[in-house]
Amino acid sequence: MNKYLVRLSNVGTGVKDRMKHKRKEIDRNKTKALDVGEIFPILKQEVADFKLRICKIDVNK
């Protein structure tokens, strides 16, 4: 399965406060590769509140 690296960037301070717990949860994953199946549920939940940049990485290197 392809692995992706998640980069999170906040869109507003109100969002930051409201989504504090969830943001921390995602931030824990920010530096590790995730399965595609883990990424897209996060995207669906957070797309309205955050800009998620997803960078495909080659796990074979």
C-alpha positions in Angstrom: 0.0 0.0 0.0 1.2 3.5 -0.7 2.3 5.7 2.2 1.6 9.4 2.5 3.1 12.1 4.7 0.5 14.4 6.2 1.2 18.1 6.6 -1.3 20.2 8.5 -1.8 23.9 8.1 -4.4 25.8 10.1 -6.8 28.2 8.4 -7.9 30.3 11.4 -7.5 30.9 15.1 -11.1 30.1 15.9 -10.6 26.7 14.1 -7.5 26.2 16.1 -9.3 26.5 19.4 -12.3 24.6 18.4 -10.4 21.7 16.9 -7.6 21.6 19.4 -7.9 18.0 20.5 -8.4 16.7 17.0 -5.5 18.8 15.7 -3.2 17.2 18.3 -4.3 13.8 17.2 -3.4 14.5 13.6 -0.2 16.3 14.6 1.0 13.1 16.2 0.9 11.5 12.7 2.4 14.5 10.9 5.9 13.1 10.7 5.1 9.5 10.0 3.9 7.7 6.9 0.3 6.6 7.0 -1.7 4.1 5.0 -4.1 5.6 2.4 -6.9 4.1 4.4 -5.9 6.2 7.4 -5.5 9.4 5.4 -8.8 9.7 3.6 -11.1 9.4 6.7 -9.0 12.2 8.2 -9.4 14.3 5.1 -13.1 13.9 5.0 -13.4 15.0 8.7 -11.0 17.9 8.5 -11.3 19.3 5.0 -13.7 22.0 6.1 -11.5 23.2 9.0 -7.9 22.6 7.8 -5.8 22.7 4.7 -4.2 19.3 4.4 -1.2 19.0 2.1 -0.5 15.4 1.3 2.8 14.5 -0.1 3.3 11.0 -1.6 6.6 9.5 -0.4 8.5 6.5 -1.7 8.8 4.1 1.2 11.2 1.9 -0.8 14.0 4.5 -0.5 
